[in-house]
Amino acid sequence: MQGDLLAQLDGMLVVSCQAESRMPLDAPEHIAAIARSVILGGAAGVRIEGVANIDAVRRRTGVPIIGLIKARRADTEIYITPTLANVASIIEAGADIVALDATNRPRPTDLEAMFGAIAAKGRLSMGDVSTLDEGKRAIDAGASLISTTMAGYTPYSNQQRGPDFQLMGQLAGAGLPFVAEGRIWTPQEAVRCFELGARFIVVGGAITRPDAITRGFVDLVASWSADPQLKRNKS
Ligand SMILES: CC(=O)N[C@H](C=O)[C@@H](O)[C@H](O)[C@H](O)COP(=O)(O)O
């Protein structure tokens, strides 16, 4: 069953359907509608945050769900699925794969216990990492897969605007089963991830965040309007 699930996702596009809290799309029925839309477009799976959203998407779709809970806490910087209680809720809500922060920062529960609890329930786990060392450590601790999700979001990882292709090359070189995720904004970048050895890719904002997509257009339009040279070249 787990092998089937991975075979279903191999070489495919998974779309992360998330809305920041208090954004207009931040409601389970909206997230489910986005999920159904991206599936119509060919997404092989979805990545969904929060119990109510996972539940709403599970009821309306049959594709694999990567589930996570974002929970900010005062005692740790880990915010993607920090606790065993989060793992239990995600599985209860119907996720097939549980994603969690697998960076080397101090955490409430150790990685072996987190990945062990997911495996004990017959689900796959995805360790969200930011460096090669974290990828190795997550696989050693029992992760089914690792994802480049956290690259650029820890102070010690590569800080850049685009996807972390360097990290992908390192993970592939070490023979680790990795998923490419984080700041993939164009189909060309998506193809590059596969060329570097990604099992599958996860794209979020470029597809499911209308505010961020609009901002990209607005910024370009604004710089064109403000630049007399560009305007002159046009006329
Ligand atoms: C770092 C972090 O918290 N990443 C989150 C993980 O679930 C999401 O906010 C991202 O949207 C997701 O990883 C997809 O990435 P992008 O939206 O860049 O395609």
The ligand as an SDF file (V2000), in Angstrom:
LIG
                    3D

 19 18  0  0  0  0  0  0  0  0999 V2000
    8.7080   26.8980    4.8730 C   0  0  0  0  0  0  0  0  0  0  0  0
    7.2480   26.5250    5.0550 C   0  0  0  0  0  0  0  0  0  0  0  0
    6.6830   26.7650    6.1050 O   0  0  0  0  0  0  0  0  0  0  0  0
    6.6610   25.9010    3.9940 N   0  0  0  0  0  0  0  0  0  0  0  0
    5.2740   25.4970    4.0450 C   0  0  0  0  0  0  0  0  0  0  0  0
    5.1430   24.0770    4.1570 C   0  0  0  0  0  0  0  0  0  0  0  0
    4.1420   23.4410    4.1480 O   0  0  0  0  0  0  0  0  0  0  0  0
    4.3900   26.1680    3.0060 C   0  0  0  0  0  0  0  0  0  0  0  0
    4.1460   27.4840    3.4880 O   0  0  0  0  0  0  0  0  0  0  0  0
    4.8910   26.2890    1.5510 C   0  0  0  0  0  0  0  0  0  0  0  0
    3.9130   26.9760    0.8130 O   0  0  0  0  0  0  0  0  0  0  0  0
    5.1630   24.9360    0.8840 C   0  0  0  0  0  0  0  0  0  0  0  0
    6.3360   24.3780    1.4080 O   0  0  0  0  0  0  0  0  0  0  0  0
    5.3430   25.0370   -0.6430 C   0  0  0  0  0  0  0  0  0  0  0  0
    6.3470   25.9520   -0.9540 O   0  0  0  0  0  0  0  0  0  0  0  0
    6.1120   27.1580   -1.9850 P   0  0  0  0  0  0  0  0  0  0  0  0
    4.8270   27.8580   -1.5800 O   0  0  0  0  0  0  0  0  0  0  0  0
    7.3150   28.0430   -1.8710 O   0  0  0  0  0  0  0  0  0  0  0  0
    5.9890   26.5400   -3.3580 O   0  0  0  0  0  0  0  0  0  0  0  0
  1  2  1  0
  2  3  2  0
  2  4  1  0
  4  5  1  0
  5  6  1  0
  5  8  1  0
  6  7  2  0
  8  9  1  0
  8 10  1  0
 10 11  1  0
 10 12  1  0
 12 13  1  0
 12 14  1  0
 14 15  1  0
 15 16  1  0
 16 17  2  0
 16 18  1  0
 16 19  1  0
M  END
$$$$
